Amino acid sequence: MRKPEDEYLEKAGQLSEEETERLLARMRSKLTRRLENRKMSVQEAVAIQLEIEDEELQEWRARMAEIRKESKKKSP
């Protein structure tokens, strides 16, 4: 089972109730099941979701940079 990093636990603890709800709504089913089975706290689940979203954002940015780079090569 993935454990959240301290940095993300701290961020999760500072979120408003609405921000926490939004993250919980986007959470993957695996995390949701762990939360429902009380295998982790809400703060831990939100911290992991924050980590996942940060990783996905970094990957997306890298892909977009590559697309822009390729697009510039093709443009006259």
ZADO-1210 file (C-alpha; in nm, 4 decimals, padded with zeros to 6 digits):
<atoms>
<atom x="00.0000" y="00.0000" z="00.0000" code="MET" pos="1"/>
<atom x="00.1339" y="00.3404" z="-00.0998" code="ARG" pos="2"/>
<atom x="00.2136" y="00.5777" z="00.1830" code="LYS" pos="3"/>
<atom x="00.1852" y="00.9524" z="00.1286" code="PRO" pos="4"/>
<atom x="00.4944" y="01.1688" z="00.1592" code="GLU" pos="5"/>
<atom x="00.5058" y="01.4069" z="00.4559" code="ASP" pos="6"/>
<atom x="00.5016" y="01.7085" z="00.2241" code="GLU" pos="7"/>
<atom x="00.1677" y="01.5988" z="00.0773" code="TYR" pos="8"/>
<atom x="00.0229" y="01.5073" z="00.4174" code="LEU" pos="9"/>
<atom x="00.0947" y="01.8634" z="00.5256" code="GLU" pos="10"/>
<atom x="-00.0663" y="02.0050" z="00.2094" code="LYS" pos="11"/>
<atom x="-00.3707" y="01.7810" z="00.2585" code="ALA" pos="12"/>
<atom x="-00.4090" y="01.9048" z="00.6147" code="GLY" pos="13"/>
<atom x="-00.4168" y="02.2659" z="00.4963" code="GLN" pos="14"/>
<atom x="-00.6947" y="02.2201" z="00.2411" code="LEU" pos="15"/>
<atom x="-01.0408" y="02.3600" z="00.2966" code="SER" pos="16"/>
<atom x="-01.3351" y="02.1242" z="00.3286" code="GLU" pos="17"/>
<atom x="-01.4463" y="02.2095" z="-00.0262" code="GLU" pos="18"/>
<atom x="-01.0985" y="02.1456" z="-00.1715" code="GLU" pos="19"/>
<atom x="-01.0827" y="01.8148" z="00.0145" code="THR" pos="20"/>
<atom x="-01.4232" y="01.7134" z="-00.1228" code="GLU" pos="21"/>
<atom x="-01.3145" y="01.7974" z="-00.4777" code="ARG" pos="22"/>
<atom x="-01.0046" y="01.5806" z="-00.4427" code="LEU" pos="23"/>
<atom x="-01.2062" y="01.2963" z="-00.2935" code="LEU" pos="24"/>
<atom x="-01.4479" y="01.3181" z="-00.5868" code="ALA" pos="25"/>
<atom x="-01.1588" y="01.2728" z="-00.8319" code="ARG" pos="26"/>
<atom x="-01.0030" y="00.9897" z="-00.6354" code="MET" pos="27"/>
<atom x="-00.9500" y="00.6558" z="-00.8043" code="ARG" pos="28"/>
<atom x="-01.1586" y="00.3578" z="-00.6990" code="SER" pos="29"/>
<atom x="-00.8619" y="00.1824" z="-00.5360" code="LYS" pos="30"/>
<atom x="-00.8094" y="00.4733" z="-00.2967" code="LEU" pos="31"/>
<atom x="-01.1827" y="00.5040" z="-00.2388" code="THR" pos="32"/>
<atom x="-01.2030" y="00.1379" z="-00.1348" code="ARG" pos="33"/>
<atom x="-00.9128" y="00.1795" z="00.1071" code="ARG" pos="34"/>
<atom x="-01.0831" y="00.4814" z="00.2563" code="LEU" pos="35"/>
<atom x="-01.4146" y="00.2948" z="00.2859" code="GLU" pos="36"/>
<atom x="-01.2411" y="-00.0037" z="00.4476" code="ASN" pos="37"/>
<atom x="-01.0719" y="00.2306" z="00.6956" code="ARG" pos="38"/>
<atom x="-00.7268" y="00.1246" z="00.5790" code="LYS" pos="39"/>
<atom x="-00.6287" y="00.4911" z="00.5611" code="MET" pos="40"/>
<atom x="-00.7495" y="00.8261" z="00.6854" code="SER" pos="41"/>
<atom x="-00.9130" y="01.0922" z="00.4704" code="VAL" pos="42"/>
<atom x="-00.5989" y="01.3035" z="00.5032" code="GLN" pos="43"/>
<atom x="-00.3789" y="01.0164" z="00.3818" code="GLU" pos="44"/>
<atom x="-00.6091" y="00.9474" z="00.0864" code="ALA" pos="45"/>
<atom x="-00.6169" y="01.3152" z="-00.0105" code="VAL" pos="46"/>
<atom x="-00.2374" y="01.3365" z="00.0215" code="ALA" pos="47"/>
<atom x="-00.1935" y="01.0405" z="-00.2128" code="ILE" pos="48"/>
<atom x="-00.4413" y="01.1938" z="-00.4586" code="GLN" pos="49"/>
<atom x="-00.2419" y="01.5192" z="-00.4499" code="LEU" pos="50"/>
<atom x="00.0761" y="01.3239" z="-00.5253" code="GLU" pos="51"/>
<atom x="-00.0890" y="01.1392" z="-00.8133" code="ILE" pos="52"/>
<atom x="-00.2226" y="01.4610" z="-00.9640" code="GLU" pos="53"/>
<atom x="00.1173" y="01.6319" z="-00.9337" code="ASP" pos="54"/>
<atom x="00.2838" y="01.3363" z="-01.1087" code="GLU" pos="55"/>
<atom x="00.0229" y="01.3395" z="-01.3854" code="GLU" pos="56"/>
<atom x="00.0631" y="01.7157" z="-01.4299" code="LEU" pos="57"/>
<atom x="00.4408" y="01.6797" z="-01.4662" code="GLN" pos="58"/>
<atom x="00.3931" y="01.4041" z="-01.7252" code="GLU" pos="59"/>
<atom x="00.1390" y="01.6145" z="-01.9148" code="TRP" pos="60"/>
<atom x="00.3711" y="01.9165" z="-01.9167" code="ARG" pos="61"/>
<atom x="00.6558" y="01.7036" z="-02.0511" code="ALA" pos="62"/>
<atom x="00.4319" y="01.5648" z="-02.3279" code="ARG" pos="63"/>
<atom x="00.3063" y="01.9123" z="-02.4187" code="MET" pos="64"/>
<atom x="00.6620" y="02.0469" z="-02.4331" code="ALA" pos="65"/>
<atom x="00.7525" y="01.7638" z="-02.6703" code="GLU" pos="66"/>
<atom x="00.4461" y="01.8330" z="-02.8864" code="ILE" pos="67"/>
<atom x="00.5319" y="02.2040" z="-02.9046" code="ARG" pos="68"/>
<atom x="00.8908" y="02.1202" z="-02.9921" code="LYS" pos="69"/>
<atom x="00.7793" y="01.8877" z="-03.2732" code="GLU" pos="70"/>
<atom x="00.5235" y="02.1411" z="-03.3916" code="SER" pos="71"/>
<atom x="00.7901" y="02.4130" z="-03.4202" code="LYS" pos="72"/>
<atom x="01.0091" y="02.1805" z="-03.6257" code="LYS" pos="73"/>
<atom x="00.7250" y="02.1230" z="-03.8735" code="LYS" pos="74"/>
<atom x="00.6291" y="02.4911" z="-03.9002" code="SER" pos="75"/>
<atom x="00.8073" y="02.6986" z="-04.1678" code="PRO" pos="76"/>
</atoms>
